[in-house]
Amino acid sequence: MAVHGLPQSKGRLAIIAGAGALPHHVAEAARRQGEDPFIIALSREADADWTGFDHTVLAIGDFAAISRTFATEGIDRVVLSGAVRRRPEWRDIRPTFRTLAKVPSVLKTLMSGGDDAVLRMAMDLIEASGARVIGAHEVVPDLLADPGPLGAHSPTDDDRRDIAAGIAAANALGALDVGQGAVAVGGRVVALEGAEGTDAMLARVADLRADGRISARRRGVLVKLCKPQQDERADLPSIGPSTVAGAEAAGLAGIAVEAGRALVLERPRLVEAADESGLFILGIERDAWKAGR
Amino acid sequence: MAVHGLPQSKGRLAIIAGAGALPHHVAEAARRQGEDPFIIALSREADADWTGFDHTVLAIGDFAAISRTFATEGIDRVVLSGAVRRRPEWRDIRPTFRTLAKVPSVLKTLMSGGDDAVLRMAMDLIEASGARVIGAHEVVPDLLADPGPLGAHSPTDDDRRDIAAGIAAANALGALDVGQGAVAVGGRVVALEGAEGTDAMLARVADLRADGRISARRRGVLVKLCKPQQDERADLPSIGPSTVAGAEAAGLAGIAVEAGRALVLERPRLVEAADESGLFILGIERDAWKAGR
């Protein structure tokens, strides 16, 4: 019998948790959907407090222990969530017999791959252990951004021009497997997200603004897009209340994310914060936007 | 009669100086070429000490005063050098009668243009005043980077892979008129230059490194390229001793710039610093590199 609203399943859900607040939000949301998630917190990465959840701490390259945990806990579905800032080095990889055959390609990927390549490799190794990798939004569909304005405010024509400039930059970045975010002010891209992440990029824009290098008379927008080639089972781009606070501190007019391909965390708090500070939050449809919507 | 090594000219050279050390280096180098440059230091931008040079301080949008200065000083050639961090607002523009006809397009550019568009506009306005805008390298050709290694060190195969990744990112950025610089480590782009400039980007990479988010086992490179559509009379990308210091602090293996389309400032000091810290400085030919050289 299928559990209410979920694909039929006999096993337990695991969340492999990296850094940041996202994995905890995903775990709580999964619980609200009737799941009892088991948390595999990655050592040196996961920083949430997992009190109240069944959890264990494992090294990211320790596929042998991860695979054992899948067996003892009866895991059949796995969500990967959170940032993995420290890429595993080859000497940290402990393969299982099942995954041993894949080691040459693992080494190659670790030596040269972008974020997406490393993620795809991790997914392959997990699925070789018998569990299925699914996206957080498959467990908790209401995390996905809807099209249109999310709160009380909407972009002006100037903001829409900034959104278009941000989309062009985020697309170019994403195609290079670099980042997902860009900030445009006055039709001009002023910051691009690399390994530092969205919060650090917004802090940089706030500094540029304080330094007079971005006009106080123009506001600007943050655009976050899914990379064109991104496997949607990896974390989709996400925004939360802290993103709104960072955008406000940077003097921006609002935030645009891709409808259906971005996660909105703590939606009620986020919308309240955006409404209070006058920021718009917009779910955009990339193709409709391109066509000049 | 043509002055030694210079195109025939009866007038004086002006340098319109923005922020940073570059304009002063250009002025000194011009003097070594037999020029007696007159400096127009942009208020709120120029930060060099111009003692020892004929100079005046003017607002960037004050084309009326700039045009008068051209007439009184007998300026016939103008070099634009240094960063203009604060874009002029429309209310700061003081056009001349000659430039008045161009004002509508000026306003449009200021409202929406990227750096290149604003620069082209400034050049058009200057040339409408009767002077010719030339590149710094036309006055001081030995500022240009040569192809090949500049100091004692050369890139390894790993470094060359990082250079290729950096070229791809810098090209994508440049086509969007965003920035000219990128840092790649382990084949992966970790930082992209926006309005913050190269030094701030290198400081960010040093922070990511200190934070363990870039492996200590991989070095990486800084790549700076001319934007594909860049007017070469605007400042070409430049490196100097401070770039070497920043790259060393970021743990990089070296710096690649485009031969013939990048300025190398204080070359003897730069080469000495790079040699001492073990960094390579490489002039690359974009097309040869693409072909797999």
Interface residues (C-beta under 8 A of the other chain):
Chain A: R44 R85 R86 R87 E89 M111 S112 G113 G114 D115 R161 A168 A169 A172 L173 A175 L176 D177 V178 G179 V183 G186 G187 R188 V189 V190 A191 L192 E193 G194 A195 E196 A200 R204 D207 L208 D211 G212 R213 I214 S215 R217
Chain B: R44 R85 R86 R87 E89 M111 S112 G113 G114 D115 R161 A168 A169 A172 L173 A175 L176 D177 V178 G179 V183 G186 G187 R188 V189 V190 A191 L192 E193 G194 A195 E196 A200 R204 D207 L208 D211 G212 R213 I214 S215 R217
